[in-house]
Amino acid sequence: MAASADNSPAVEVRELVKRYQKAKTNAVDGVSFQVRRGEIFGLLGPNGAGKTTTIGVLITSVVPTNGSCSVTGIDVACDPIAVKQRIARVPQQAISTAASGYGRL
């Protein structure tokens, strides 16, 4: 599914579910959202809400149990290599504790 440059979302998540084998509840349970090209988007929620797991699915480091996610029209589960070629990731932990946000980039 190729993305058109005009109206297609940069990121699309539909009914995302992630369940870990021994967990009593889903880490992510039916999350859906879209992020348009050029839009600034924040993923907010309390501890344990599934924010990190959702991002993990989007950057292809976590395999979803159900639902779908795409980045620039590319399904993260079907073509993770193509997704990785189009994204960048800045880890939360600093390489150096003295490094600024700009310095980490």
C-alpha positions in Angstrom: 0.0 0.0 0.0 1.8 3.1 -1.2 1.2 6.4 0.4 0.2 9.4 -1.7 1.9 12.6 -0.8 -1.3 14.6 -0.3 -3.7 13.3 2.2 -2.4 10.0 3.6 -1.3 10.0 7.2 2.4 9.8 8.1 1.5 7.4 10.9 -1.6 5.3 11.2 -2.5 3.0 14.0 -5.8 0.9 13.9 -7.1 -1.1 16.8 -3.6 -2.0 18.0 -3.4 -4.8 20.5 -0.3 -6.1 22.2 -0.5 -8.9 24.7 2.4 -10.5 26.4 2.1 -14.2 27.1 2.1 -14.2 30.9 0.4 -10.9 31.4 -3.1 -10.6 32.9 -4.1 -7.7 30.7 -3.1 -6.3 27.3 -0.1 -3.9 27.2 -2.0 -2.1 24.5 -5.7 -2.6 24.0 -7.4 -1.3 20.9 -5.5 1.9 20.3 -6.2 3.9 17.1 -4.9 7.3 15.9 -3.5 9.0 12.9 -0.7 11.6 12.5 -0.8 13.7 9.4 2.4 14.8 7.6 3.8 17.9 9.3 1.7 17.5 12.4 3.2 17.6 15.9 1.8 14.7 18.0 2.2 13.8 21.6 1.4 10.3 23.0 0.4 10.9 26.6 -0.9 8.7 29.4 -0.2 7.3 32.9 2.5 4.8 33.6 1.6 1.4 32.2 -0.8 2.8 29.6 1.1 1.3 26.7 2.9 4.4 25.3 6.3 2.7 25.0 4.8 -0.5 23.6 3.0 1.5 21.0 6.1 3.3 19.9 8.0 -0.1 20.0 5.5 -1.4 17.4 5.9 1.7 15.3 9.7 1.4 15.2 9.4 -2.4 14.5 11.0 -3.6 17.8 7.7 -5.0 19.1 5.5 -7.3 17.1 1.8 -6.5 17.5 -0.7 -9.2 18.6 -3.5 -7.7 16.6 -4.5 -4.5 14.6 -2.4 -2.6 12.1 0.2 0.1 12.0 1.7 1.9 9.1 4.4 4.5 8.7 4.3 6.5 5.4 1.8 3.9 4.2 4.1 1.0 4.9 2.8 -1.7 7.2 5.2 -2.2 10.1 4.5 -5.9 10.4 4.7 -6.7 6.7 7.8 -4.7 5.8 9.8 -3.7 8.9 13.0 -3.0 6.9 11.3 -0.4 4.7 9.9 1.3 7.8 13.3 1.4 9.4 14.7 3.0 6.3 12.2 5.9 6.7 12.4 6.6 10.5 14.9 7.9 13.0 14.9 7.1 16.7 16.5 9.1 19.6 16.6 6.9 22.7 15.4 8.3 26.0 18.7 7.5 27.8 21.4 10.0 27.0 24.7 8.8 25.6 26.3 11.2 28.1 24.5 12.7 31.0 26.0 16.1 30.0 24.6 15.9 26.5 21.8 18.3 25.6 18.8 17.4 23.5 20.6 19.0 20.5 23.8 17.2 21.4 22.1 13.8 21.4 20.9 14.3 17.8 
